[in-house]
Amino acid sequence: MIRTVARHRPAPRGLGVLSVVLMLLLAASIGVLYLNRGLLFEHRTASNLTQSTLALETAEAGVEWATGMLNSPYDIGADCNFLTTTNLSFRKRYVLTKFADPTTPTTDVVAASNAFPGCKISAVGRDCNCPTVPAVGNTAVAVVAGADRASFTVAFQDVAGDTESVRLTVYACTAQSAACSSTNFAAAEGNARVSVIVKLRPTLRAMPSTPLTCGTTCVVGNANSIINTDVNTNGVLINAGTTITPPPNSGLTTLQGQPAANALVGADSSLAALSNSDPTCSNSKMFQAYFGSTIEQYQNSPATKTISCSASDCDTQLNSAYNDGWRAFYFATDLQLSGNNTFGSQADPITLVTSNAIKINGTTTLFGLVFSNSADWNNLGIGNSTIRGAQISCAGYKSNGSGTLQYDAIALSNARRLTGTLVRVAGSWRDFRVNSDTLP
């Protein structure tokens, strides 16, 4: 009889462990997905912050660029680069377009609201475009070729109630190949808008009211002509701190019906006080009375060209700088002109300043203001030179020539404005908008 032994197989084991492992794996997967979602969120947030910051900094860069260009005297071309050919400066092109007519003098800064210059920015520089102001009713927006780079355009607006200010609004875009303008900047991946006010700091704070002003004595040659038929200044011809030696009455032209002697104002107490407080003219007292700054501050202005011509004639250097677009000049040496040139015009005058002496001969014609400190000489012409505007001498004036000094209120008004500096208003309200389409 064969006996069999029953063998019992062990019950299956590990099913519970497998279930636990699967549950842990599922939990880990959920955790990983959650963490990955957090990483994606952080990544998109960082990308959004990068685009928004880049757009805002681009807009701020646009404000600085526009302010600097407004204060540059150089003529510019379509690419905003400086030219030495006849053209228009950035300021004349975009905020002074109404001043082409010299018969309507004003000190307003008028914005061109239908032209929008701008730039695209890269790691190696910028590419800019300064479109010509189009006819009324049309719009010209900067279009710059290039990849999808950060870019901006600038708009100009009048400031209500302030005739010497202009509002700059800069629209900035990132990752947008099209021109960034007020109509499409919101569609850019990152965009910003910054608006600030810049105000004119004029070169002249107080315009002279006579063709010739002297801190001490005024000695005018017999062949000189002094002309002032401006009603607002009462036709005054010469204003001096002490005595006046005028030319014969035939050389004096004032308001019709007014005796020439009545148009000569000597022993002016205000001029005498300035002269007595600064007898060597080293402290710029007379200069500050008219310009509202020291000569050093005027010299260091971004709108001023400094020329040093030693003892030689200054015509060549002045003519070259004038053709480059400069209209405000400081001469570190004596200013001597003996050519046959014309500098400036009634609508586009110049300002000449030197803390030394001035001597003008030949047939030079100047439109604007001439200021010097020198007590040694201030000759106007052995030829037939003309100053249309005004001349101021901190100390005395002596002329033995046959030139002409003719008061020109329009030329002086334009000199005050065109050579002034536009500066951001300290503490003024600043509006900005930042946005990015990469928000999660």
Residue pairs with C-beta under 8 A, 6 or more apart in sequence:
40 440
41 440
44 438
44 439
44 440
45 440
47 438
48 190
48 436
48 438
48 439
48 440
50 190
51 174
51 175
51 189
51 190
51 436
51 438
52 190
52 192
52 434
52 435
52 436
54 150
54 174
54 190
55 150
55 172
55 173
55 174
55 188
55 190
55 191
55 192
55 434
55 435
55 436
56 172
56 192
56 194
56 432
56 434
58 121
58 150
58 151
58 152
58 172
58 173
58 174
58 192
59 152
59 170
59 171
59 172
59 192
59 193
59 194
59 432
60 170
60 194
61 121
61 152
62 118
62 119
62 152
62 153
62 154
62 170
62 172
62 194
63 168
63 170
63 194
63 196
63 424
65 119
65 152
65 154
66 117
66 154
66 168
66 170
67 168
67 198
67 422
67 423
67 424
68 302
69 76
69 80
69 90
69 91
69 117
70 90
70 91
70 94
70 95
70 198
70 422
71 91
71 302
71 303
71 421
71 422
72 82
72 89
72 90
72 91
72 302
73 89
73 303
73 305
73 324
73 325
73 326
73 327
73 328
74 82
74 83
74 89
74 324
74 325
75 82
75 83
75 84
75 85
75 86
75 87
75 88
75 89
75 324
75 325
76 82
76 83
76 87
76 88
76 89
76 90
76 93
76 130
77 83
77 87
77 130
78 129
78 130
78 131
78 132
79 127
79 128
79 129
79 130
80 90
80 117
80 119
80 128
80 129
80 130
81 128
82 324
82 325
84 323
84 324
89 325
90 117
90 130
91 422
92 99
92 418
93 112
93 115
93 130
93 132
93 133
94 111
94 112
94 115
94 117
94 133
94 156
95 109
95 110
95 111
95 112
95 156
95 166
96 109
96 110
96 417
96 418
97 110
97 112
97 133
98 104
98 106
98 108
98 110
99 106
99 110
99 347
99 414
99 417
99 418
100 347
101 347
102 345
102 346
102 347
102 410
102 414
103 410
105 409
105 410
105 413
105 414
106 163
106 413
107 163
107 164
107 200
107 202
107 413
107 416
107 417
108 163
108 164
109 158
109 163
109 164
109 165
109 166
109 200
109 417
109 422
110 158
111 156
111 157
111 158
111 166
111 167
112 133
112 156
113 155
113 156
113 157
114 133
114 134
114 136
114 137
114 138
114 139
114 140
115 131
115 132
115 133
115 134
115 139
115 140
116 131
116 139
116 140
116 141
116 142
116 153
116 154
116 155
116 181
116 182
117 128
117 129
117 130
117 131
117 142
117 153
117 154
118 128
118 129
118 141
118 142
118 144
118 151
118 152
118 153
118 154
118 179
118 180
119 126
119 127
119 128
119 129
119 142
119 144
119 151
119 152
120 126
120 127
120 128
120 144
120 146
120 149
120 150
120 151
121 149
121 150
121 151
121 152
122 146
122 149
127 144
127 145
127 146
128 142
128 144
129 142
129 143
129 144
130 142
131 140
131 141
131 142
131 143
132 140
133 140
134 140
141 153
141 179
141 181
142 153
142 179
143 179
144 151
144 179
146 177
147 177
148 175
148 176
148 177
149 174
149 175
150 172
150 173
150 174
150 175
151 172
151 173
151 176
151 179
151 180
152 170
152 171
152 172
152 173
152 180
153 170
153 171
153 179
153 180
153 181
153 182
154 168
154 169
154 170
155 168
155 169
155 170
155 171
155 182
156 166
156 167
156 168
156 169
157 166
157 167
157 169
158 166
158 167
159 165
159 166
159 167
159 197
162 199
164 199
164 200
164 202
164 417
165 197
165 198
165 199
165 200
165 425
166 197
166 198
166 422
167 195
167 196
167 197
168 195
168 196
168 197
168 198
169 182
169 193
169 194
169 195
170 193
170 194
170 195
171 180
171 181
171 182
171 185
171 191
171 192
171 193
172 180
172 185
172 191
172 192
172 193
172 194
173 180
173 185
173 188
173 189
173 190
173 191
174 188
174 189
174 190
174 191
175 188
175 189
175 190
176 184
176 187
176 188
176 189
178 184
180 188
180 191
185 191
185 193
186 435
187 437
188 437
189 436
189 437
189 438
190 435
190 436
190 437
190 438
191 433
191 434
191 435
191 436
192 432
192 433
192 434
192 435
193 431
193 432
193 433
194 430
194 431
194 432
195 430
195 431
195 432
196 424
196 425
196 428
196 430
197 424
197 425
197 428
197 429
198 422
198 423
198 424
198 425
199 422
199 423
199 425
200 417
200 420
200 421
200 422
201 420
201 421
201 422
201 423
202 416
202 417
202 420
203 291
203 298
203 303
203 328
203 351
203 415
203 416
203 419
203 420
204 290
204 291
204 292
204 351
204 369
204 412
204 415
204 416
205 290
205 291
205 292
206 289
206 290
206 292
207 290
207 390
207 409
207 412
207 413
207 416
208 239
208 290
208 369
208 390
208 392
208 412
209 233
209 236
209 239
210 228
210 233
210 236
210 237
210 238
210 239
210 265
210 390
210 407
211 226
211 227
211 228
211 237
211 238
211 387
211 390
211 391
211 405
211 406
211 407
212 218
212 220
212 226
212 237
212 238
212 239
212 390
212 391
212 393
212 397
212 405
213 238
213 239
213 240
213 271
213 390
213 391
213 392
213 393
214 238
214 239
214 240
214 241
214 244
214 271
214 392
214 393
214 395
214 396
214 397
215 240
215 241
215 271
215 274
215 275
215 281
215 286
215 393
215 394
215 395
215 396
216 240
216 241
216 242
216 275
216 375
216 395
216 396
217 240
217 241
217 242
217 243
217 244
217 245
217 396
217 397
217 398
218 238
218 240
218 243
218 244
218 245
218 246
218 266
218 393
218 396
218 397
219 245
219 396
219 397
219 398
219 399
220 226
220 238
220 244
220 245
220 246
220 247
220 251
220 397
220 399
221 247
221 380
221 399
221 400
221 401
221 402
222 247
222 248
222 251
223 247
223 251
223 401
223 402
224 247
224 251
224 380
224 399
224 401
224 402
224 403
224 404
224 405
225 247
225 251
225 252
225 253
225 403
225 404
225 405
225 406
226 237
226 238
226 246
226 247
226 251
226 252
226 253
226 404
226 405
226 406
227 237
227 253
227 404
227 405
227 406
227 407
228 235
228 236
228 237
228 253
228 254
228 263
228 406
228 407
229 235
229 253
229 254
229 255
229 256
229 407
230 407
230 409
231 255
232 409
233 407
233 409
234 255
234 263
235 254
235 255
235 258
235 263
236 254
236 263
236 264
236 265
237 246
237 252
237 254
237 260
237 263
237 264
238 244
238 246
238 263
238 264
238 265
238 266
239 265
239 268
239 271
240 265
240 266
240 267
240 268
240 271
241 267
241 268
241 271
241 272
241 274
241 275
242 266
242 267
242 272
242 275
243 266
243 267
244 264
244 266
246 252
246 260
246 264
249 260
252 260
252 263
252 264
254 260
254 262
254 263
255 263
271 286
274 285
274 286
274 289
275 286
275 394
275 395
277 283
277 285
278 284
278 285
278 286
278 394
281 355
281 373
281 374
281 375
281 394
281 395
284 294
284 295
284 296
284 355
285 394
286 373
286 392
286 394
287 293
287 294
287 295
287 298
287 353
287 371
287 373
287 394
288 294
290 371
290 392
291 298
291 371
295 330
295 353
295 355
295 373
298 304
298 328
298 330
298 353
299 306
299 330
299 332
299 353
301 328
301 421
302 421
303 327
303 328
303 419
303 420
303 421
304 328
304 329
304 330
304 419
305 321
305 326
305 328
305 329
305 330
306 329
306 330
306 331
306 332
307 314
307 317
307 318
307 321
307 329
307 330
307 331
307 332
308 331
308 332
308 333
309 317
309 331
309 333
309 335
309 336
310 333
311 333
311 334
311 336
312 336
313 336
313 337
313 338
313 339
314 331
314 333
314 335
314 336
314 337
315 337
315 338
315 339
315 341
315 364
318 329
318 337
318 341
318 343
319 339
319 341
319 343
321 329
322 343
322 344
322 350
327 344
327 348
327 349
327 350
327 351
327 368
327 415
327 418
327 419
328 350
328 351
328 353
328 419
329 350
329 351
329 352
329 353
330 353
330 354
331 352
331 353
331 354
331 356
332 354
332 356
333 354
333 356
334 354
334 356
334 357
334 358
334 359
334 374
335 352
335 354
335 356
335 357
335 358
335 359
335 372
336 358
336 359
336 360
336 361
337 359
337 360
337 361
337 362
337 364
337 385
338 360
338 361
338 362
338 364
339 362
339 364
340 362
340 363
340 364
341 364
341 365
342 364
342 365
342 366
342 367
343 350
343 364
343 365
343 366
343 367
343 368
344 350
344 366
344 367
344 368
344 411
345 367
345 411
346 367
346 388
346 408
346 410
346 411
346 414
347 410
347 414
348 367
348 414
348 418
349 367
349 368
349 369
349 389
349 411
349 412
349 414
349 415
349 418
350 366
350 367
350 368
350 369
350 415
350 419
351 368
351 369
351 371
351 415
351 419
352 358
352 366
352 368
352 369
352 370
352 371
353 371
353 372
354 371
354 372
354 373
354 374
355 372
355 373
356 372
356 373
356 374
357 372
357 374
357 376
357 377
357 378
358 370
358 372
358 374
358 377
358 378
358 379
359 377
359 378
359 379
360 366
360 379
360 380
360 381
360 385
360 387
360 403
361 379
361 381
361 382
361 383
361 385
361 401
362 381
362 382
362 383
362 385
363 381
363 383
363 384
363 385
364 381
364 385
364 386
365 385
365 386
365 387
365 388
366 385
366 386
366 387
366 388
366 389
367 388
367 389
367 408
367 411
368 388
368 389
368 411
368 412
368 415
369 389
369 390
369 391
369 392
369 412
369 415
370 387
370 389
370 390
370 391
370 392
371 391
371 392
371 393
371 394
372 378
372 392
372 393
372 394
373 393
373 394
373 395
374 393
374 394
374 395
375 393
375 394
375 395
375 396
377 398
378 391
378 393
378 396
378 397
378 398
378 399
379 398
379 399
379 400
379 401
380 387
380 391
380 399
380 401
380 403
380 404
380 405
381 399
381 401
381 402
381 403
382 400
382 401
382 402
383 401
383 402
383 403
384 402
384 403
384 404
385 401
385 403
385 404
386 403
386 404
386 405
386 406
387 403
387 404
387 405
387 406
388 406
388 408
388 411
389 406
389 407
389 408
389 411
389 412
389 415
390 405
390 407
390 408
390 412
391 397
391 405
